[in-house]
Amino acid sequence: MEIIGVHTPETAAERVTANVEKKIGDLKITYPVLVDTGGENWKRWNQRYWPTVWLIDRKGMARYRWQGELEYKGAGGEARMTELIEKLLREKP
């Protein structure tokens, strides 16, 4: 399993790469984060909400998407995404 973050800024402060790098360090994020300042990836993936979580299978196909905060108003997103990740990991290569 690999995790890749894509940061598309909402505010002017989030467009400053140094601010993003500091926050990544503050949060102790160890996976790679692409800074999508121009929004190219945002548009390519037809994003509508911050954040959006995509699960990509072994063949590179987008299989699942969660839009918005995982636990907003008790949505249960963490459990659902964990279940879907485990399902993908059980699939044969």
PyMOL commands that place a pseudoatom at each C-alpha (Angstrom):
pseudoatom trace, name=CA, resn=MET, resi=1, chain=A, elem=C, hetatm=0, pos=[0.000, 0.000, 0.000]
pseudoatom trace, name=CA, resn=GLU, resi=2, chain=A, elem=C, hetatm=0, pos=[1.231, 3.491, -0.799]
pseudoatom trace, name=CA, resn=ILE, resi=3, chain=A, elem=C, hetatm=0, pos=[-0.109, 6.847, 0.293]
pseudoatom trace, name=CA, resn=ILE, resi=4, chain=A, elem=C, hetatm=0, pos=[0.348, 9.998, -1.750]
pseudoatom trace, name=CA, resn=GLY, resi=5, chain=A, elem=C, hetatm=0, pos=[-1.035, 13.361, -0.717]
pseudoatom trace, name=CA, resn=VAL, resi=6, chain=A, elem=C, hetatm=0, pos=[-2.088, 16.036, -3.146]
pseudoatom trace, name=CA, resn=HIS, resi=7, chain=A, elem=C, hetatm=0, pos=[-2.435, 19.520, -1.678]
pseudoatom trace, name=CA, resn=THR, resi=8, chain=A, elem=C, hetatm=0, pos=[-4.583, 21.925, -3.687]
pseudoatom trace, name=CA, resn=PRO, resi=9, chain=A, elem=C, hetatm=0, pos=[-4.703, 25.265, -1.873]
pseudoatom trace, name=CA, resn=GLU, resi=10, chain=A, elem=C, hetatm=0, pos=[-7.934, 26.964, -0.859]
pseudoatom trace, name=CA, resn=THR, resi=11, chain=A, elem=C, hetatm=0, pos=[-6.383, 30.144, 0.566]
pseudoatom trace, name=CA, resn=ALA, resi=12, chain=A, elem=C, hetatm=0, pos=[-3.550, 32.495, -0.359]
pseudoatom trace, name=CA, resn=ALA, resi=13, chain=A, elem=C, hetatm=0, pos=[-1.457, 31.243, 2.594]
pseudoatom trace, name=CA, resn=GLU, resi=14, chain=A, elem=C, hetatm=0, pos=[-1.861, 27.667, 1.336]
pseudoatom trace, name=CA, resn=ARG, resi=15, chain=A, elem=C, hetatm=0, pos=[-0.362, 28.698, -2.009]
pseudoatom trace, name=CA, resn=VAL, resi=16, chain=A, elem=C, hetatm=0, pos=[2.982, 29.434, -0.302]
pseudoatom trace, name=CA, resn=THR, resi=17, chain=A, elem=C, hetatm=0, pos=[5.036, 26.245, -0.584]
pseudoatom trace, name=CA, resn=ALA, resi=18, chain=A, elem=C, hetatm=0, pos=[7.049, 27.060, 2.569]
pseudoatom trace, name=CA, resn=ASN, resi=19, chain=A, elem=C, hetatm=0, pos=[3.797, 27.189, 4.576]
pseudoatom trace, name=CA, resn=VAL, resi=20, chain=A, elem=C, hetatm=0, pos=[2.732, 23.816, 3.183]
pseudoatom trace, name=CA, resn=GLU, resi=21, chain=A, elem=C, hetatm=0, pos=[6.147, 22.291, 3.925]
pseudoatom trace, name=CA, resn=LYS, resi=22, chain=A, elem=C, hetatm=0, pos=[5.982, 23.595, 7.507]
pseudoatom trace, name=CA, resn=LYS, resi=23, chain=A, elem=C, hetatm=0, pos=[2.521, 22.146, 8.054]
pseudoatom trace, name=CA, resn=ILE, resi=24, chain=A, elem=C, hetatm=0, pos=[3.617, 18.783, 6.620]
pseudoatom trace, name=CA, resn=GLY, resi=25, chain=A, elem=C, hetatm=0, pos=[6.471, 18.789, 9.138]
pseudoatom trace, name=CA, resn=ASP, resi=26, chain=A, elem=C, hetatm=0, pos=[4.231, 19.923, 12.007]
pseudoatom trace, name=CA, resn=LEU, resi=27, chain=A, elem=C, hetatm=0, pos=[1.802, 17.083, 11.257]
pseudoatom trace, name=CA, resn=LYS, resi=28, chain=A, elem=C, hetatm=0, pos=[4.705, 14.617, 10.865]
pseudoatom trace, name=CA, resn=ILE, resi=29, chain=A, elem=C, hetatm=0, pos=[3.451, 13.530, 7.455]
pseudoatom trace, name=CA, resn=THR, resi=30, chain=A, elem=C, hetatm=0, pos=[5.997, 11.094, 6.017]
pseudoatom trace, name=CA, resn=TYR, resi=31, chain=A, elem=C, hetatm=0, pos=[4.379, 10.195, 2.691]
pseudoatom trace, name=CA, resn=PRO, resi=32, chain=A, elem=C, hetatm=0, pos=[5.012, 12.297, -0.434]
pseudoatom trace, name=CA, resn=VAL, resi=33, chain=A, elem=C, hetatm=0, pos=[2.779, 15.322, -0.961]
pseudoatom trace, name=CA, resn=LEU, resi=34, chain=A, elem=C, hetatm=0, pos=[2.323, 16.927, -4.356]
pseudoatom trace, name=CA, resn=VAL, resi=35, chain=A, elem=C, hetatm=0, pos=[1.631, 20.656, -4.123]
pseudoatom trace, name=CA, resn=ASP, resi=36, chain=A, elem=C, hetatm=0, pos=[-0.962, 21.323, -6.825]
pseudoatom trace, name=CA, resn=THR, resi=37, chain=A, elem=C, hetatm=0, pos=[-0.808, 25.121, -6.677]
pseudoatom trace, name=CA, resn=GLY, resi=38, chain=A, elem=C, hetatm=0, pos=[-2.283, 25.612, -10.148]
pseudoatom trace, name=CA, resn=GLY, resi=39, chain=A, elem=C, hetatm=0, pos=[-5.053, 23.079, -9.587]
pseudoatom trace, name=CA, resn=GLU, resi=40, chain=A, elem=C, hetatm=0, pos=[-4.124, 20.897, -12.566]
pseudoatom trace, name=CA, resn=ASN, resi=41, chain=A, elem=C, hetatm=0, pos=[-4.642, 17.650, -10.662]
pseudoatom trace, name=CA, resn=TRP, resi=42, chain=A, elem=C, hetatm=0, pos=[-7.784, 19.029, -9.034]
pseudoatom trace, name=CA, resn=LYS, resi=43, chain=A, elem=C, hetatm=0, pos=[-9.281, 19.572, -12.477]
pseudoatom trace, name=CA, resn=ARG, resi=44, chain=A, elem=C, hetatm=0, pos=[-7.943, 16.302, -13.925]
pseudoatom trace, name=CA, resn=TRP, resi=45, chain=A, elem=C, hetatm=0, pos=[-9.697, 14.298, -11.201]
pseudoatom trace, name=CA, resn=ASN, resi=46, chain=A, elem=C, hetatm=0, pos=[-12.870, 16.441, -11.310]
pseudoatom trace, name=CA, resn=GLN, resi=47, chain=A, elem=C, hetatm=0, pos=[-12.546, 17.325, -7.646]
pseudoatom trace, name=CA, resn=ARG, resi=48, chain=A, elem=C, hetatm=0, pos=[-15.340, 19.236, -5.952]
pseudoatom trace, name=CA, resn=TYR, resi=49, chain=A, elem=C, hetatm=0, pos=[-14.612, 18.995, -2.220]
pseudoatom trace, name=CA, resn=TRP, resi=50, chain=A, elem=C, hetatm=0, pos=[-11.723, 19.355, 0.234]
pseudoatom trace, name=CA, resn=PRO, resi=51, chain=A, elem=C, hetatm=0, pos=[-10.617, 16.802, 1.177]
pseudoatom trace, name=CA, resn=THR, resi=52, chain=A, elem=C, hetatm=0, pos=[-11.278, 13.916, -1.181]
pseudoatom trace, name=CA, resn=VAL, resi=53, chain=A, elem=C, hetatm=0, pos=[-9.773, 10.467, -0.648]
pseudoatom trace, name=CA, resn=TRP, resi=54, chain=A, elem=C, hetatm=0, pos=[-9.275, 8.176, -3.626]
pseudoatom trace, name=CA, resn=LEU, resi=55, chain=A, elem=C, hetatm=0, pos=[-8.406, 4.494, -3.472]
pseudoatom trace, name=CA, resn=ILE, resi=56, chain=A, elem=C, hetatm=0, pos=[-6.516, 3.237, -6.500]
pseudoatom trace, name=CA, resn=ASP, resi=57, chain=A, elem=C, hetatm=0, pos=[-6.153, -0.490, -7.142]
pseudoatom trace, name=CA, resn=ARG, resi=58, chain=A, elem=C, hetatm=0, pos=[-3.012, -2.414, -8.126]
pseudoatom trace, name=CA, resn=LYS, resi=59, chain=A, elem=C, hetatm=0, pos=[-3.757, -1.840, -11.809]
pseudoatom trace, name=CA, resn=GLY, resi=60, chain=A, elem=C, hetatm=0, pos=[-3.957, 1.918, -11.367]
pseudoatom trace, name=CA, resn=MET, resi=61, chain=A, elem=C, hetatm=0, pos=[-7.746, 2.117, -11.591]
pseudoatom trace, name=CA, resn=ALA, resi=62, chain=A, elem=C, hetatm=0, pos=[-9.671, 4.495, -9.337]
pseudoatom trace, name=CA, resn=ARG, resi=63, chain=A, elem=C, hetatm=0, pos=[-12.010, 2.233, -7.404]
pseudoatom trace, name=CA, resn=TYR, resi=64, chain=A, elem=C, hetatm=0, pos=[-13.396, 4.254, -4.517]
pseudoatom trace, name=CA, resn=ARG, resi=65, chain=A, elem=C, hetatm=0, pos=[-13.758, 7.895, -3.544]
pseudoatom trace, name=CA, resn=TRP, resi=66, chain=A, elem=C, hetatm=0, pos=[-14.757, 9.664, -0.346]
pseudoatom trace, name=CA, resn=GLN, resi=67, chain=A, elem=C, hetatm=0, pos=[-15.546, 13.366, -0.596]
pseudoatom trace, name=CA, resn=GLY, resi=68, chain=A, elem=C, hetatm=0, pos=[-15.276, 15.598, 2.460]
pseudoatom trace, name=CA, resn=GLU, resi=69, chain=A, elem=C, hetatm=0, pos=[-14.108, 15.019, 6.008]
pseudoatom trace, name=CA, resn=LEU, resi=70, chain=A, elem=C, hetatm=0, pos=[-14.088, 11.326, 6.867]
pseudoatom trace, name=CA, resn=GLU, resi=71, chain=A, elem=C, hetatm=0, pos=[-15.798, 11.796, 10.217]
pseudoatom trace, name=CA, resn=TYR, resi=72, chain=A, elem=C, hetatm=0, pos=[-17.945, 14.880, 9.523]
pseudoatom trace, name=CA, resn=LYS, resi=73, chain=A, elem=C, hetatm=0, pos=[-21.082, 14.589, 11.672]
pseudoatom trace, name=CA, resn=GLY, resi=74, chain=A, elem=C, hetatm=0, pos=[-20.311, 10.942, 12.419]
pseudoatom trace, name=CA, resn=ALA, resi=75, chain=A, elem=C, hetatm=0, pos=[-20.124, 9.929, 8.750]
pseudoatom trace, name=CA, resn=GLY, resi=76, chain=A, elem=C, hetatm=0, pos=[-18.060, 6.805, 9.493]
pseudoatom trace, name=CA, resn=GLY, resi=77, chain=A, elem=C, hetatm=0, pos=[-15.572, 7.459, 6.714]
pseudoatom trace, name=CA, resn=GLU, resi=78, chain=A, elem=C, hetatm=0, pos=[-12.528, 6.102, 8.526]
pseudoatom trace, name=CA, resn=ALA, resi=79, chain=A, elem=C, hetatm=0, pos=[-14.165, 2.713, 9.088]
pseudoatom trace, name=CA, resn=ARG, resi=80, chain=A, elem=C, hetatm=0, pos=[-15.537, 2.599, 5.544]
pseudoatom trace, name=CA, resn=MET, resi=81, chain=A, elem=C, hetatm=0, pos=[-12.214, 3.494, 3.940]
pseudoatom trace, name=CA, resn=THR, resi=82, chain=A, elem=C, hetatm=0, pos=[-10.390, 0.974, 6.151]
pseudoatom trace, name=CA, resn=GLU, resi=83, chain=A, elem=C, hetatm=0, pos=[-12.839, -1.699, 5.014]
pseudoatom trace, name=CA, resn=LEU, resi=84, chain=A, elem=C, hetatm=0, pos=[-12.310, -0.778, 1.351]
pseudoatom trace, name=CA, resn=ILE, resi=85, chain=A, elem=C, hetatm=0, pos=[-8.503, -0.687, 1.712]
pseudoatom trace, name=CA, resn=GLU, resi=86, chain=A, elem=C, hetatm=0, pos=[-8.558, -4.141, 3.278]
pseudoatom trace, name=CA, resn=LYS, resi=87, chain=A, elem=C, hetatm=0, pos=[-10.780, -5.369, 0.440]
pseudoatom trace, name=CA, resn=LEU, resi=88, chain=A, elem=C, hetatm=0, pos=[-8.337, -4.051, -2.173]
pseudoatom trace, name=CA, resn=LEU, resi=89, chain=A, elem=C, hetatm=0, pos=[-5.364, -5.578, -0.356]
pseudoatom trace, name=CA, resn=ARG, resi=90, chain=A, elem=C, hetatm=0, pos=[-7.048, -9.001, -0.387]
pseudoatom trace, name=CA, resn=GLU, resi=91, chain=A, elem=C, hetatm=0, pos=[-7.456, -8.936, -4.166]
pseudoatom trace, name=CA, resn=LYS, resi=92, chain=A, elem=C, hetatm=0, pos=[-5.029, -11.089, -6.099]
pseudoatom trace, name=CA, resn=PRO, resi=93, chain=A, elem=C, hetatm=0, pos=[-2.432, -9.224, -8.138]
for i in range(1, 93): cmd.bond("trace and resi %d" % i, "trace and resi %d" % (i + 1))
show_as sticks, trace
zoom trace
